[in-house]
Each structure stands twice: as structure tokens, then as C-alpha cells.
């Protein structure tokens, strides 16, 4: 079974007809090498991507210092959310950490499909709600808990991250130095 079709059915719980209709519009394959950018600051995000294979970081550049705010990995969706939703230039960079294969759907096609398929619209709303809840939880973590607790909370939520993402990016995501991450992982 096509991995994207499986994702639509198993993760988004779309019926076969809607999953098949949606699959027809995912026609923009992208291949990235390590260090390639999927999106750069200032670009308008015109695609929603499904990661077939690989890992990416989402970061914000603050005075030449990368602040990692999220990750994308195999069998997940990725995009610069504010840019895609508002159709405005991105404030974020999306960069491949290694060879990465993606499939994309245009913003125009995606929003057209949302209007036509109510279950897809409901699935999209659930995805956005879950992303919002994750961001709120992360923000609370960064404001209220010790480095050791932040690491443990990330381990509880997403233990696979530590197998996929280099520690320097995890440290940035958790707003600590790589040394602090290493010291608190023991």
C-alpha cells in the first residue's frame, strides 16, 4: 500500500474514496540533500509536504543563531504553518538533516479539497489543534521546568526524536546547550 495513502487512512482516518481523491493531488516530489532548504525565511509556503523518508528541522534565525522550534521526520507532514495559512512570507527555515524525499500538494489544491471533502477538513482541523496543543505544552515546558524535566517530558512524548535528530538540535529545541543536554541525559 502506498505510504501516503496508508497515512491518510490510518493517521487521518479518511475513508478510501477521500484518501484516493487526496492522493491524486500529491504530485510535487522533492528530493533534498543534507543541508538543503525546503523553505527559507522570506519565501511564501505554497506546499504542504509529506515526508516519505528523512528528517528536517524547523528553525528561526535570531541574530545569526539558529533556534530550533520543531522537527519533521518520516511519515509526517511538514510546512511553515504561519506562511501556508496566511499566504505570507515565512519567518522560518526548513532544512534537511540528511537525504530527504517528500511529496507535496499545492496550497490551492489543498484548500480546494478541504472545501469539497468535509472529513478532510475535520482531519486538518484535528491536526492543527494537536499542533497547537503541542506548542502550548512546549512553551509551558520552556517557562516552568528544569532542563532535566524538559528532557524527560520530550522523552515521554517523543522518544524517537533522540534516535533521529542530532543532540545539538535537540538542545536548541529545549533551549539549552548541548553540554547541558548531555549532562542531564545521564
N, C-alpha and C positions, 0 to 999 in steps of 0.2 A: 504494500500500500504506500502511496506517495506520503512522505513525512509531513508535508504541509496539509494535505487532506486529512491525515490522522490527527494533526494538531487541531484543525477546525472541528473535528468531531469529538475528540477526547477532551481537549482543553476548553474549547468554546461551546461545546455541546450543541453544535449546529446539526440539523437534520441533513441527510445525504444530499437532497436537492440544493439546499442553500450552500453547503460546503462545495459541491461541484460547481455551482454558479460562481462562487467567490474565487475558486481555484483558477478559472479561466482568465481572470484579470491579473493574476500574479505573473506578469510577463517581463519583468525587468530584472534579469540576472546581473549580479555584480560579483566580481572576484577582487579581493583585496590581498595585498601582501602585508607583511609585518610593517607597521608604521604608516600605512596608507590611511588617509582620512575618508570616511564615508560622508561626513558633513564637517564643514568648517564654520567657525564663527563668521556671521555676515551672510551666509547662504540661506536661502529660504528652503525649508524642508518640504520637498514635493512628493516624497515617497514614504510609505510605511514599509519596513523591511522585516522579513522572517529570516533568521539566521539558520541556515542549513548546517553549517559547520564553522567553528571558530569562536573567538572571543573578541570583544571590543570594550573599550572604556568610554565613558561619557565624562568629559571634564570641562571645567570652566577655568579660564586663564585669568589669574589675578596677579598683576604686576610681574609677568614672566614666571609665575609659579602656578603649576597645574594643580587644581583642586578637583579630585575625582568625586563625582556625585552619583555614579551608577555604573553598572556593568551590563553587557549583553553576552549571551553565550548560546551554544547550540540549542535549537528547539525553543527559542523565544523570539519575541518581536522587539524591534528597536527603532527609535526615531528621536529627533529633537522635538519633544512633545509641544512646548510652547510655540515653536516655529510652525509646526504642522497644523496645530489647531487654529492659531491666529493668522497663518499665512504671512508671517513676518520674518525678517532675518533672525537666524539662530544666534543665541548667546553662547552656545555650547559647541564643543568639538566632539565628534565620534570617531575614534581611531582604533584600527585593528591592532591586536597584540600579537597576531600571527596570521598565517594564511586563513582567510575567511571567505566563505561562499554564502551569498544572500540571494533572496528573491524579493522583488519589490512590487508594490502596487501604487499607482499614482494617487495623489490626494483626491483629484477629481473623480476618478473611478471609485475609490473607496467611499467617498461621501454619497455618490450616486447609489451605490449598493446599499448603504445604510438606509436610504430613503425607501428602497424597494423591498428590503428584507427586514421586517421588524425584529426577528430573532437575532440577526446580526447586530442590529442597533442595540439590543439589550445586552448582547455579549460584549460589545465595545464599551458600553456604559459600565459593566461589571469590571472590565479590565482597567478602565480609567479610575474607578472607585478604589480598586485594590492598589493601584499605583499611588493614589493619593494617601491612602491609609499607610502604605509603606513609607512614604516621605514624611508623614507626620510622626510615625514611630521613630524613624531615623533622627528627625530633628529633636525629639524628646531625648533620645539616647545621647545626642551630642551635647545637650544642655544640662543633663542631670546625672549622668552616671560616670563612674571611673573608667579609665582605659580598660582594665581587666573585665569590667562588666559589659562594656561596649563590644569587646571581642567575643565574650560568651554569648551575648544576645545575637550577634551575627552568626556565630557557630550554630546556635539553636534554630535560627530562621533559615540559614542558607549554608550548611556545612560544605557543600560542593564548591563554593566560591574559593575556599582555601586550596582546593586541588587545581583550579582553573586559572587563577589570577595571581601574578607575582605579588609578593608581600609589600613591595613599595607602593603599589596601587591600592592595596587593601588598607595600608597605613594611612594614605592620603584620604581615602574614603571615610575612615574612622577618625580623621583629624588628629593624627599622632605621627611621630617619627617612626621610621622602620625599626629603629633600636627599641623604642617603647613597645612596639608590637611584638618584637622578638622576645623581649624581657618578660612580657605579660602572657606569652603563649606557653610558658613552661609550667 
